């Protein structure tokens, strides 16, 4: 049962990475001095959302894999992520 859960999490990670890669292929540099309409901003909103989602899904996958392999969740992954991204 847990193996299927891990496999599903991996499939979700692949899908999120694929969606992000598709968005990145269409990337056009953002010009901060340009005044964009809400319609023009949709692409950048989608890109940032897909990036966030890919990171969340990756973390969820690795946490579930760690739990499966070691029967416990370590503080290491959580601490690394927290210290890397939270302001000091």
HELIX and SHEET records of a PDB file:
HELIX    1   1 UNK A    2  UNK A   25  1                                  24    
HELIX    2   2 UNK A   38  UNK A   70  1                                  33    
HELIX    3   3 UNK A   75  UNK A   85  1                                  11    
END                                                                             
